[in-house]
Amino acid sequence: MLKQHLQFKLSQKLSPQQIQLMKLIQLPTQAFEQRLKQELEENPALEGGKEEIESDYDSDLDNSSDDFNDTETIGNDDINVDEYLSDDEIPDYRTQANNYSSDDDEKTMPYAAGTSFTQHLINQLNTYRLTDEERDIAEFLVGSVDESGYIRRDLSDIMDDLAFTQNVYTNEENIKKVLKIVHQLDPAGVGARNLQECLSIQLHRKEKTPDTELAINIIDDAFEQFTKKHYKKLLQKFDITEIQLKGAIREIEHLNPKPGGSYAGNNRMVEHVVPDFAIKIVDGELELTLNGRNAPELHVSREYNNMLKGYKESKDKSKSQKDAVVFIKQKLDAAKWFIEAIKQRQQTLFVTMSAIMHYQKEYFLTGDERNLKPMILKDIADEINMDVSTVSRVANSKYVDTPYGTKLIKEFFSESMKNDQGEDVSTREIKKILETVIEEENKKKPLTDETLASILKEKGYPIARRTVAKYREQLDIPVARLRKKI
């Protein structure tokens, strides 16, 4: 037997306008300008710049509101023409929102046109005399090179793929022979199967000097000891002095561990950072300004309003006229909403950044990162009475121009930790001190994490060794053994 029952469920749904508003808020200045340009191209009812005859235009709108009070019905939709001839604002609930689904984010990366890395390598292959089989193998190997310039597949797997996909039956010896030809291509080191082979290829192509010959021996015969910085073992193994070892290491440090990156990086669009805000110190006080490119001058097209007036005054309304007024209604809706959304975006950006600036006032006045207060997204959200996700969108991809350089806003946020006096301090402050201590250490005897924890404890920051290790990794600083120099 079929059972029926009622169930009450509370859910929150966002209108398309609210979702688009949150997308506008999270856009940095350059991306916002592109979005604005796109909207101006797509919506003829939206125009940029100031209205030419504002006084006459406004009076016409006021008079039109008095003259026309009836409602025209088109199909099943009621269209109040006066609504679009007046300057009514869209209700706040249509343009204000706290969050939206992250699934709606547009995650695209622009690429510049140009020759691909693979094609660049194939073009070089054309300068070699190869048999048909060797060319097929060489092109397959080149196609297996990743963005870093490495071939990270076993030769046995490549041999099988050549047989199944290219109908080329060969053996590993022939593949190794062709691979040596690939190793002759530029950039040097391309086609290597691991870091050791990559460095060795580059060293063998350099001019032979005592330093490069020693470097080749180190990479080919003592790579593990070199990577682990067991310098004493290297001195004993090759019976050399510290000066000779320093010269060889200097040659190795000048090599490129990712040969493909130097070419692949040239194809990407270079994104210039444009500050969304500017903070200046005027008479000892902070002054915040929003980049003027975030506040464009927009207005609704006068011609579209005149079209509606003409439709209103017309006695005989054809179907084509009614269809046209429906189109005009949609475009005017979109134009009015977009103008209001931009105003809301400006207000949200300014209010959020202003709260961050006042919260971190000591830092912005001094530029000393040790004056950064612990601050999380919720602190600012509570301050401005907005959702945490809104603050996150403002902070995530926006930059602020300060007297101390252009900073990413999200870098001002950090967790808190108590010092030996029970005061809350920012983890950024601790990381800055940790970074300074490591920079000043004796590189011949680098400080271990345990020693660093003791030093921080003496400075008033009682943190555990594992916490030091976590902060060190976040700062992209290697362990003590790998920081060692001779």
N, C-alpha and C positions, 0 to 999 in steps of 0.2 A: 504494500500500500504506500502510495506517495505521500510523504509528510511535508507540509508547508509550514514555514515559520518566518517571522520577521526578525531582522537583525539591524540594530542601529550602529553605525560606524562613522566616527568623526575623521575626516581627512581634509588635507589642505591642497588646493589646486591653484596654480598660478596662471594668470591670463598670459596670452602671448606678449602683451605689452610689458608686463612685469618681467618676463624672461628677457626680452630684448633690452630693457633698462639695465638689468644686472650685467648683461654682456657689454653694454656701453661703459658701465662703471669700471669694469676690469681692464678695459683697453688703455694702453699707454698712449701718449700724445700722437706718435706717428701712425699707429694703427687706427686711432680715432679719426685722424684726418682722412685716411683711406675709406673708412666707413662713412664719413660725412660726404665725401665725393661720390661714393656709390649711391647714397640715398638721393643726392641732388640729381644724379643721372636717371635714376629709376622713377622718381616722383616729380612730374612736371608742376604739381601744385606747390612745391617747396622751392623757394628762391633764396639765394644768398645776398648779403648786403642789406643796406637800409632801404626802407620804402621811400620812393622819390617824393611823393606828395602825401605826407602823413596826415596833415590837418584836413584836407579835403576828403581824403580816403576815410578817415575816422568819422567825419560828419555824415558821409554817405552811408556808412554802416549803421550809424545811429538812426538816421531817417528811415532806412530800409527796415529796421526792426519795428518802427511805428506803423509803417505802411502795410506790411504784410503780416497777417496773424493767422492765416488759415494753414492747414496741413494738406499736402498733396499725397495721395496714396498711389504707389506704384507696385503693382503685383501684391505681395503679401507684406511688404515693408512700408512703414510709415516714414516719410521723409519730411521733416520740418525744415523747410528751406531757410527760415529765419535763423535757425541754429548755426548755419554755416556763414550767414551774412553778419553775424554778431561776433564779438571777440570773447566769447565765453571760454573759460578755462576747463580743462579736463579734470574731473574730480581726483583728489589726491590718492584715493585707493586704487586708481587705475595705473598710477605711475610710481607708487612706493611699494617696495617689496624687500624682504629680508634675505631670501635665498632662492635658489633654483637648482634644478638637477644638473650635476656636472656632466651628464651625458650629452648636454646640448652644447658643450664647448666646441669651438671650431679649432681643431688642432692640426694646422697645416704649416708646412715649412716651405717658403719660396726658394726656388733654385734658379740660378742663372744659366742661360743657354751656353753651350760650349762643348768641346770634345770631352767625352768621358775618359776616365782613367784607363779603362780596358781598351778603348779605341786608340788611345795614345800609345799603349804598348804594342798593339797590333800594327800600327803604322810603322813602328820601329822594326818589327819582324819582316816587313816588306823589303828591308835593305839587306837581308841575309839570303844566301842561296840554300834553300831547303828542298828536300824531296817532298812529294805530296803527303807521305805518311808523317814525316817530321813536322810539316806545317800544320797538319791536323792536330798532332800532339801538342805543338807549341801553342796554338790558338786555344786549345782546351786548357792548358796549364795557365795561360794568361787569363782565361775566363774564370779560373779558380782563385785568382788573387783577390784578397779582401781589401777593404778600404785602407788598412794599415800597410799593405804591400806584401802580406805574407800568404803562403799557401799552407793552410792548416789541415791538410788531409794526407792520409797515408798514401804512398805510391801504389800500394796494392788496390786501394779503393779507386784511385784514378785509373788504374789499368782496367778494372772491371767496368767502370763507367764508359771508358773509351770503347770497349767491346759492345756494350749494350746500347749506348746512345749514338755512337759515331761509326759503329761497324768497323772499328780499327782494332785489330788483334796484334798486340805487341807484348813486350815483357818489361820488367822494371829497369833493366839495364838500358834499354833504348829510351825509356822515359827519363832516366838520370842524365843520359847524354844530351837530350833536348833541354832538360832543365838547366844545364850549364849554359846553354845559349840564352835562355831567359834571364839568367843571372847577369848577363852582359848588358841588359837593357838599362835605361835610365828611368827613374832615379836609382842610384847605386844601392844595392841591397834588396831590390824588389825580387819577389819570387822565393825568398828564403823561407825555410820551414820552421825556424825558431829564431830566437834572438841571437844565439851564439853564431849561427850561420849568417845572419844578417850583418852582424858586426864584422865577421871574418871577410865577407865579400867586399865590404867597403874598405877595409884595411888593405886587402890585396890589390885594390885598384889605386891606392895612393902611391905617391912617390916613395921609394924605398930609402929610409933613413934608419939610424940605430934605434930611434924611438919607435918607429912604425914596425920594424922587424921584431922588437921585443914585445910590442903590443900584440902582434900576430901570434907569437908563441904563447902569450898569456891567454888569449881568447881561444886558441885551438887546443892547448894542452892543459890549461889550468883555469878553465872558465868557472868552475864551482868555487874554487878558492877566491877568485876575483870577486864574484857576486856576493860572497859572504864576508869580503874584506879581511881575509886572513893574510894580511900583508907580510907577517913574519914568515909564513910558509912560502910565499912567493919569493921573498928575498933568499931563502935557503934553497929553494928548488932551482932557481935560475942563477944563483950565485952572483947577485947584482947589488948595487948600493941603493940607498933610499932615493938619491937624486935620479938615478936611471929609472927607478920604478915610477917616480913622479912624472918623468917625461913620457913614459908609456901610458900612464893613466890619463895624462892630459890629451894624448892622441885619441884615446878611446872616448873620452868625454865629449869630444868634438864630433862624434859620429851621430847619425840619425837613427834612433831605435824604431821609428815608424816611417820608412821611406815613402809609403803611399800617402801619408798625411800631408806632405808638402804639396802634392799635386791635387789631391781630392779637395783640400781646403780652398783652393782657388776657385772652385765651381760654386761655392756657396755665396749667397748674397751677404754682403757685409752690412750688419745692422748697426747704425750709429745710435748712440744713446742720446736721447733728447730729454732733459730734465722736465718733469711734469710740474715741479714746484721750485721755488727759490726762497731761501731763507737768508736774510741779511741782518746784521747787527747795527742798529741805528740808535745812537745815544745810549748804549748799554742795554737796549731792549731788542727783542727779536721781532722781525717783520716778515710775514709770510705772504707770498704772492703766488697765484696760479698762472701757469704758462698761458699767455694770451691765445695761443692756438687751440686751447681747450674751450674758448668762449667765442665761437663764431656768431656773426650776425645773420639771423635767418628770419624770414617772414613768409606768410602764406601768399600765394600768387593772387594779385589783384584781378587778373584776367579770369581766373576761375570763379571768383566771387561775382564778377560781372556776368559770367555765363549763367550762374544761378539766378541772378536778378532778371536776366532775359527770359529764362524759363518761367519765373514767377509771373512776369507780366504778360507772357504769351497766353492767348485765349484758347487756341487749338493746340493741344499737345499730342504730337505723334508718338508712335512707339519708339522710333529712333531717338526722339528727344528724351523720352523717359529712360531709355537705356543709357543715354549719355549722362543724365543727371545721377544715375546710380554710380557710374564710373567716377564722376566728379565727387560724389559723396565719399566714396572710398579713399580717393586721393587726398581730400581735405582732412578726413579723419586721420590718415597716416601722417600728413604734414603737421597738423596741430599736435598730435601725440609726440612726434619726433622733436619738435621745438620744446615742449614741456619736459621731455625726457632729458634733453641736453641741459636744461636749467637744473633739473634734479641731480644730474650727474655732477655739474659744477658745484652745487651746494654740498653734495655728499663728499666729494674729493676734498674740498676746502675744510669742511668741518672735521673730517677724519684726520687730515694732516695737521690741522691746528691743534687738535687734542694730543697728537703724538709730539708735536713741537713743545708744547707746554709741559708735557710729562717728562721729556728729556731736556728740559731747559738748561740744566747745568752743563750737559754735554755740548749743546749748540752754542753756548756762550764761551766755552773753553776749548773744545775740540779734543779733549782728553777722553779716550775711550773708557778709562777707569771711572769716569763720572756717569757712565751709562747705568741707569737704574734698571732693575729687573722689570720687564714689561712683557705681558702676554696679550694676545688678541682680545681676550675677554676684558682686560683692564680698559682698553680703549672703547670696546663695544659698550660697556657699562657707562663710560663717561659721556658718550654721545647718544646713548639710547638707541643703538642699532644692533643688528644681528652680527655675530662673530664672523659669519661667512662674508658679509659686506665689507668688514674691515680687512679681511683676508684678501679680497679682490683688489682693494685699493692699495694694499701694501705689497702684494706679490710681484707686480711687474712695473711699478712706478719708481721713478728716481727723483731725488731732490738735490738741487744745487746748493751747497753750503759753503761757508768761507774756508772749509777744509777739504773741498773736493766734492765731486758728484757721488752720492751714496744711494744704494738700493734701500728702499724704505724698510723692507723686511729684515734688514740687518740690525735695525734698532730693537728688534724683539729678542728677548732671551729669557731663560728660566732663572729662578732665584736660588740662592744657596746661602746658608748662614755662616758667618765668619766666627772667629773665636770669641767675639764680643756679643754674639747673638743677633747681629744685624743682618738684614737681607742684602746680599750683594749679587750683582749680575754675573752669570757664568761667562759673559763676554769679558768682564774685568779679569776673571781668573785666567781665561785663555790668553789674554794680552800679556799678563805677567809671565805665564808659562812660556809663551813665545819669546819674550825678552830674555828669560833665563837661559833658554836653549841657544839663542843667538850669541850669548856672551860666554858660553861654556868653552872649555878647552877641547878642540876637535880631536886632539890626539887621545883624550880620555873622556868621551862623551858621558853625560849623566844618564844613569838608568832611571826608569820610571819610579823606582822606590826612592832613589835619591831626590828626584824632582818632587815627590810627594812630601819628603822631609823639609825641603827648602820652602815649599808653599806653606807648610804647617808653621814654620818659623816666621813667615810673613803674615800669619794670621788667617790662613785658609786651610782648615783641617779637612783634607779630602783624601780618600783612599787611593792606593796605587792603581787599581783598576779604573778609577775615575780619571786619573792622570792619563792613562793609556787611551781612554775614550776621547778625551779632549785633544790629545796629541794626534790621533787619527783624524779627527774632524778638522784639524789644522793642516792635515796632509804632511805631517812630519814623521819621518821613519824612526824606527827603534834606534837605540844608542849604537848598536853594532854597525848599522848602515850609515850612521852619521860620522863614523870614524874616518879621519884623514891622517896621512903620514906626514 
